[in-house]
């Protein structure tokens, strides 16, 4: 199973890189191959509908059609496993 994920943060590199590594590894452990790109939060409207999931590390005010999760638990470590499992459920959905 191959899924497209967009990882977005305010700069497009810092926190989204940390999150991308953990999510991609967790997906691989669950048999999901991930193709991903990193973006800036402001680019999300133009990327909507081009991914299976959008993972962000800051607040998103725009309404998007693509399922979106806030990855703050991966940054803080609080609730990280639950969020990673939620991502797997969304991708396998």
C-alpha positions in Angstrom: 0.0 0.0 0.0 1.4 3.4 -1.0 0.2 6.7 0.4 0.9 10.3 -0.2 1.5 12.5 2.8 2.2 16.3 3.0 4.1 17.4 6.1 3.7 21.1 6.8 5.0 23.6 9.3 5.5 27.3 9.4 8.9 27.2 7.8 8.5 24.0 5.7 11.6 22.4 7.1 12.2 22.3 10.9 9.6 20.5 12.8 8.0 18.8 9.8 11.3 17.0 9.2 11.3 15.4 12.7 7.6 14.5 12.3 8.1 13.1 8.8 10.9 10.7 9.9 8.8 9.3 12.8 5.6 9.0 10.7 7.3 7.4 7.7 9.1 4.9 10.0 5.8 4.0 11.8 4.0 3.6 8.5 6.8 1.3 7.2 6.4 -0.9 10.4 2.7 -1.2 9.5 3.2 -2.1 5.8 2.4 1.3 4.4 4.9 2.8 1.9 4.9 6.6 2.1 5.7 9.1 -0.6 5.9 12.5 1.0 6.6 16.2 0.5 7.3 19.0 3.0 5.5 22.3 2.7 4.8 25.6 4.4 1.3 25.9 6.0 0.4 28.7 3.5 0.9 26.2 0.6 -1.7 23.7 1.8 -4.7 25.1 -0.1 -2.8 24.4 -3.4 -1.8 20.9 -2.2 -5.3 20.0 -1.0 -6.7 16.8 -2.7 -3.2 15.8 -3.9 -2.4 13.8 -0.8 -4.0 11.1 1.3 -3.2 12.9 4.5 -1.8 16.2 5.7 0.3 16.3 8.9 0.9 19.7 10.4 2.9 21.1 13.3 1.1 24.4 13.7 -2.5 25.7 13.5 -4.3 25.6 10.2 -7.2 28.0 9.7 -8.1 27.0 6.2 -10.8 24.4 5.6 -9.3 21.5 3.5 -10.9 18.4 2.0 -7.9 16.2 2.8 -7.8 14.6 6.3 -5.5 16.6 8.5 -3.8 15.8 11.8 -1.8 18.0 14.1 1.5 16.3 14.9 2.2 18.3 18.1 2.2 15.1 20.2 5.1 13.8 18.1 7.1 17.0 18.9 6.2 17.0 22.6 6.2 13.2 23.0 2.9 13.4 24.9 0.3 11.2 23.1 2.8 10.3 20.3 1.9 6.6 20.1 -1.9 7.4 20.0 -1.3 9.9 17.2 0.8 7.5 15.2 -1.8 4.8 15.5 -4.5 7.3 14.4 -2.4 8.1 11.3 -2.3 4.4 10.5 -6.1 4.1 10.8 -6.6 7.1 8.6 -4.3 5.8 5.9 -5.8 2.3 6.0 -9.3 3.7 6.3 
